[in-house]
Amino acid sequence: MKKRLVVIFVLLMVVTGLFAQQAGQFSVGSRLGPSFGFNNSGDFVDLLKLTLIAEDPFLANMISISNERLTNFNFVLYGAYTIIDNLSLQAELNFMINQGYKIETTMLGLSLGSTKITYSSLDIPILLKYTFVNNPALFGILAGPHISIPLGKAKISGFGMSEKFNIENFATFGLTAGIFGGYQIGPGRILADLRFVFDFNALEEKEEVITIEFMKRRALSLTAGYEISF
């Protein structure tokens, strides 16, 4: 087993050396694609259940409330600088449009309707990227912290109504990690990026004197685009 691990390590180092991404290299690019949210609704669903119980405890026992994920759209602009061979620092402007979740209400198996809660944000991740293979194919891993700034108000819609409400937070903070790959075409390369976005704190709404945590993101993002290095 030890010999196999040594052989694998040596082969990996050889391949990395053959396809090294040189120190001092700049890369710029853009990507777009969907995110598949696993958003935690926090206090919101619990508050809805308590409201139903307070109005009619008997009816509340027959009503089921579930939280379903929504797909949102991402548009990313980024730049990267190779610090040392194969290790880069990448900064991004990631516009995440209409991310959120849907609350489905049913009674005795019959749907009573659904409510969507959505908002848009500008995510700014600062990522370390390590490239195992660089030319003509590209493959590597990335990870780093992010700050997510809400763009405007959140929106709640359903049951024939639509309303916007203020978000108390200036931003949420978290980690972004994933893998990337691509292939050389023309002066640059096409690429794809699969990553997981994890927020530490939740978005908050204030109802009179009560602060409600209504969303904490756990999202899987898949984007594709084109980049040029120089």
C-alpha positions as CSV (number, residue, x, y, z in Angstrom):
1,M,0.0,0.0,0.0
2,K,2.8,2.5,0.9
3,K,4.6,1.8,-2.4
4,R,1.4,2.4,-4.3
5,L,0.8,5.7,-2.5
6,V,4.4,6.7,-3.3
7,V,4.0,5.8,-7.0
8,I,0.7,7.8,-7.2
9,F,2.3,10.8,-5.5
10,V,5.3,10.7,-7.9
11,L,3.0,10.4,-10.9
12,L,0.9,13.3,-9.7
13,M,4.0,15.5,-9.2
14,V,5.3,14.6,-12.7
15,V,1.9,15.4,-14.4
16,T,1.7,18.7,-12.4
17,G,5.2,19.6,-13.5
18,L,4.5,18.8,-17.1
19,F,1.5,21.0,-17.2
20,A,2.5,23.7,-14.8
21,Q,0.6,27.0,-14.5
22,Q,3.4,29.5,-14.4
23,A,3.9,32.0,-11.5
24,G,2.9,35.6,-12.5
25,Q,0.2,34.6,-14.9
26,F,-3.1,36.5,-15.0
27,S,-6.5,35.0,-16.0
28,V,-9.8,36.8,-16.6
29,G,-13.1,35.3,-17.6
30,S,-16.8,34.9,-17.1
31,R,-19.2,32.1,-16.4
32,L,-23.0,31.6,-16.2
33,G,-25.3,28.8,-15.1
34,P,-27.7,27.6,-12.5
35,S,-27.5,27.0,-8.7
36,F,-29.5,24.4,-7.0
37,G,-30.4,25.7,-3.5
38,F,-30.6,23.7,-0.4
39,N,-31.7,26.7,1.6
40,N,-32.6,26.4,5.2
41,S,-35.8,28.4,6.0
42,G,-34.7,29.0,9.5
43,D,-37.4,30.5,11.8
44,F,-39.8,31.2,9.0
45,V,-41.5,27.8,8.7
46,D,-41.6,27.4,12.4
47,L,-43.3,30.8,12.8
48,L,-45.9,29.8,10.2
49,K,-46.6,26.6,12.0
50,L,-47.0,28.5,15.3
51,T,-49.4,31.0,13.7
52,L,-51.6,28.2,12.4
53,I,-51.6,26.5,15.8
54,A,-52.6,29.8,17.5
55,E,-55.5,30.3,15.0
56,D,-56.8,26.8,15.0
57,P,-55.0,24.0,16.8
58,F,-57.3,21.3,15.4
59,L,-56.8,22.5,11.8
60,A,-53.1,22.9,12.3
61,N,-52.7,19.2,13.0
62,M,-54.0,18.4,9.6
63,I,-51.8,20.8,7.7
64,S,-48.3,19.9,6.5
65,I,-45.7,22.5,5.6
66,S,-42.7,21.5,3.5
67,N,-39.7,23.5,2.3
68,E,-38.7,22.9,-1.4
69,R,-35.6,24.2,-3.1
70,L,-35.6,26.5,-6.1
71,T,-33.1,26.9,-9.0
72,N,-31.6,30.3,-9.5
73,F,-29.3,31.9,-12.1
74,N,-25.6,32.9,-11.7
75,F,-23.5,35.3,-13.7
76,V,-19.8,35.5,-12.7
77,L,-17.0,37.8,-13.6
78,Y,-13.6,37.0,-12.2
79,G,-9.8,37.5,-12.3
80,A,-7.0,35.3,-11.0
81,Y,-3.3,35.7,-10.4
82,T,-0.9,32.7,-10.2
83,I,1.1,33.2,-7.0
84,I,3.4,30.2,-7.5
85,D,3.3,27.5,-10.1
86,N,-0.2,26.0,-10.2
87,L,-1.4,28.0,-7.2
88,S,-3.7,31.0,-7.9
89,L,-5.7,33.6,-6.0
90,Q,-9.0,34.3,-7.6
91,A,-11.5,37.1,-6.9
92,E,-15.1,37.0,-8.2
93,L,-18.2,39.1,-8.7
94,N,-20.9,36.5,-8.6
95,F,-24.5,37.8,-9.3
96,M,-26.9,35.2,-7.9
97,I,-30.4,36.0,-9.2
98,N,-33.7,34.9,-7.5
99,Q,-32.3,32.4,-5.1
100,G,-34.6,31.1,-2.4
101,Y,-37.1,28.4,-1.6
102,K,-40.8,27.4,-1.9
103,I,-43.0,26.6,1.0
104,E,-45.7,24.0,0.0
105,T,-48.8,23.7,2.2
106,T,-50.9,20.6,2.1
107,M,-53.9,19.3,4.1
108,L,-54.7,15.6,4.1
109,G,-52.5,15.2,1.0
110,L,-54.2,18.0,-1.0
111,S,-52.3,21.1,-1.9
112,L,-53.5,24.3,-0.5
113,G,-51.0,26.4,-2.4
114,S,-47.3,27.5,-2.2
115,T,-45.3,30.5,-1.2
116,K,-42.0,31.5,-2.7
117,I,-39.4,33.6,-0.9
118,T,-36.6,34.9,-3.1
119,Y,-33.8,37.5,-3.2
120,S,-30.8,38.3,-5.3
121,S,-27.2,38.9,-4.1
122,L,-23.7,39.8,-5.1
123,D,-21.3,37.2,-3.8
124,I,-17.6,38.1,-3.6
125,P,-15.5,35.0,-3.0
126,I,-11.8,35.1,-2.5
127,L,-10.5,31.7,-3.6
128,L,-7.3,29.7,-3.6
129,K,-7.1,27.5,-6.7
130,Y,-4.7,24.6,-7.2
131,T,-4.3,23.4,-10.8
132,F,-3.3,19.7,-11.3
133,V,-3.4,19.8,-15.1
134,N,-3.3,23.0,-17.2
135,N,-2.7,22.4,-20.9
136,P,-4.5,21.5,-23.1
137,A,-6.9,20.1,-20.5
138,L,-7.5,21.9,-17.2
139,F,-8.4,20.4,-13.8
140,G,-8.1,21.7,-10.2
141,I,-9.7,22.5,-6.9
142,L,-10.7,25.7,-5.2
143,A,-11.8,27.0,-1.8
144,G,-12.1,30.2,0.2
145,P,-14.3,32.6,2.1
146,H,-17.0,34.7,0.6
147,I,-19.2,37.7,1.5
148,S,-22.7,37.8,0.1
149,I,-24.4,41.2,-0.2
150,P,-28.2,41.3,-0.8
151,L,-29.3,43.3,-3.8
152,G,-32.4,45.2,-2.7
153,K,-35.3,43.6,-0.9
154,A,-36.5,40.0,-0.6
155,K,-39.8,39.0,-2.2
156,I,-42.6,36.8,-0.9
157,S,-45.3,35.7,-3.3
158,G,-48.1,33.2,-3.4
159,F,-51.9,32.9,-2.8
160,G,-52.5,35.7,-5.3
161,M,-50.2,38.2,-3.5
162,S,-46.7,39.5,-3.9
163,E,-44.8,41.7,-1.5
164,K,-41.3,42.9,-0.9
165,F,-39.7,43.2,2.5
166,N,-36.5,44.6,4.0
167,I,-33.4,42.4,4.8
168,E,-31.9,43.4,8.1
169,N,-28.4,42.1,7.3
170,F,-25.8,44.1,5.4
171,A,-24.3,40.7,4.3
172,T,-23.9,37.1,5.0
173,F,-20.5,35.3,5.3
174,G,-19.4,31.8,4.5
175,L,-17.2,29.4,2.5
176,T,-17.1,28.4,-1.1
177,A,-15.4,25.2,-2.3
178,G,-15.4,23.0,-5.4
179,I,-13.7,21.7,-8.5
180,F,-13.1,23.1,-12.0
181,G,-12.1,21.8,-15.4
182,G,-11.7,23.0,-18.9
183,Y,-10.0,22.7,-22.3
184,Q,-7.9,24.9,-24.5
185,I,-9.9,26.4,-27.5
186,G,-8.6,29.4,-29.4
187,P,-6.7,32.0,-27.4
188,G,-8.3,30.9,-24.2
189,R,-10.2,27.9,-22.7
190,I,-13.8,26.9,-22.1
191,L,-14.3,25.8,-18.5
192,A,-16.9,24.4,-16.1
193,D,-17.1,25.0,-12.4
194,L,-18.9,22.9,-9.8
195,R,-19.0,24.3,-6.2
196,F,-20.7,24.3,-2.9
197,V,-21.7,27.5,-1.2
198,F,-22.1,27.4,2.6
199,D,-23.3,30.5,4.6
200,F,-22.4,30.8,8.3
201,N,-25.2,33.3,9.2
202,A,-28.8,33.6,8.1
203,L,-30.6,36.4,6.4
204,E,-32.9,38.2,8.8
205,E,-36.2,40.1,8.7
206,K,-37.6,42.2,11.5
207,E,-41.3,41.9,12.4
208,E,-41.9,44.7,15.0
209,V,-39.6,43.7,17.8
210,I,-39.0,40.1,16.6
211,T,-36.1,39.2,14.4
212,I,-36.7,36.3,12.1
213,E,-34.0,34.2,10.4
214,F,-35.7,33.4,7.0
215,M,-32.9,31.9,4.9
216,K,-29.5,30.3,5.4
217,R,-27.9,29.1,2.1
218,R,-26.6,25.7,1.3
219,A,-26.3,25.8,-2.5
220,L,-24.7,23.7,-5.2
221,S,-23.6,25.8,-8.2
222,L,-22.7,24.7,-11.7
223,T,-21.5,27.3,-14.2
224,A,-19.6,27.3,-17.5
225,G,-17.8,30.0,-19.4
226,Y,-14.6,31.1,-21.1
227,E,-11.3,32.5,-19.8
228,I,-8.1,34.0,-21.2
229,S,-4.7,33.9,-19.5
230,F,-1.8,36.2,-20.2
